[in-house]
């Protein structure tokens, strides 16, 4: 599996060997106050393939923590899925009847892979292009702050931002 060999899967030996230093150098949180959610913007040219948007709390130490995840965003065209998006696609395949997924014929074999597919996976909305926290807020009016994390092609964080609405 290519994503396994390139160290893109969290929790694998390959990831530890190839990306440990980059992951340990995770960017600091940038805290930004905005008057309106519409004013929030992503930083310019970061090399982010995908962006995960969390409400009220950043993800915990659990690699696949989706409790507060409210959207996956692809700021540019990309053929590489964010790992959380990939998980929900594979979970959909496992739930469907009678089809094959690539060279996997056993759905049970997929559950045992390092994507933690044995637990319930939330259906996370996916967006393309621009950040729109106002639209997310309309569906999650309990939001007090957003945590936005950009990931490169290998799922290494390239920026981390917290947006707070100024009172």
CORGI-V496353 format. One record per backbone hydrogen bond with DSSP energy under -1.0 kcal/mol. CO is the residue of the C=O (numbers start at 1). NH is the residue of the N-H. E is the energy in kcal/mol with one decimal. If there is no record, write none. Layout:
BEGIN
co=CO nh=NH e=E
co=CO nh=NH e=E
END
This chain:
BEGIN
co=1 nh=5 e=-2.3
co=2 nh=6 e=-2.2
co=3 nh=8 e=-2.0
co=4 nh=7 e=-1.3
co=9 nh=12 e=-1.2
co=12 nh=16 e=-1.8
co=13 nh=17 e=-2.4
co=14 nh=18 e=-2.8
co=15 nh=19 e=-2.7
co=16 nh=20 e=-1.0
co=19 nh=23 e=-2.8
co=20 nh=24 e=-2.8
co=21 nh=25 e=-1.2
co=23 nh=26 e=-1.2
co=30 nh=162 e=-2.9
co=32 nh=164 e=-2.7
co=34 nh=166 e=-2.8
co=36 nh=39 e=-1.9
co=37 nh=40 e=-1.5
co=50 nh=151 e=-3.3
co=51 nh=73 e=-3.5
co=52 nh=149 e=-2.5
co=53 nh=70 e=-3.2
co=53 nh=71 e=-1.3
co=54 nh=147 e=-2.6
co=55 nh=57 e=-1.2
co=62 nh=65 e=-1.9
co=68 nh=55 e=-2.6
co=71 nh=53 e=-2.7
co=72 nh=127 e=-2.8
co=73 nh=51 e=-2.7
co=74 nh=129 e=-3.3
co=82 nh=86 e=-2.9
co=83 nh=87 e=-2.1
co=84 nh=88 e=-1.6
co=85 nh=89 e=-2.0
co=86 nh=90 e=-2.7
co=87 nh=91 e=-2.7
co=88 nh=92 e=-1.7
co=89 nh=93 e=-1.9
co=90 nh=94 e=-2.5
co=91 nh=95 e=-2.0
co=92 nh=96 e=-1.3
co=101 nh=104 e=-2.5
co=104 nh=101 e=-1.8
co=106 nh=110 e=-1.2
co=107 nh=111 e=-1.6
co=110 nh=113 e=-1.6
co=125 nh=72 e=-2.3
co=127 nh=74 e=-2.3
co=132 nh=136 e=-1.5
co=133 nh=137 e=-2.8
co=134 nh=138 e=-1.7
co=140 nh=143 e=-1.8
co=145 nh=56 e=-3.2
co=146 nh=163 e=-3.0
co=147 nh=54 e=-3.1
co=148 nh=161 e=-3.1
co=149 nh=52 e=-2.8
co=150 nh=158 e=-2.9
co=150 nh=159 e=-1.1
co=151 nh=49 e=-2.9
co=151 nh=50 e=-2.0
co=152 nh=155 e=-2.0
co=156 nh=152 e=-2.2
co=159 nh=150 e=-2.2
co=160 nh=30 e=-2.3
co=161 nh=148 e=-3.3
co=162 nh=32 e=-3.0
co=163 nh=146 e=-2.3
co=164 nh=34 e=-2.6
END
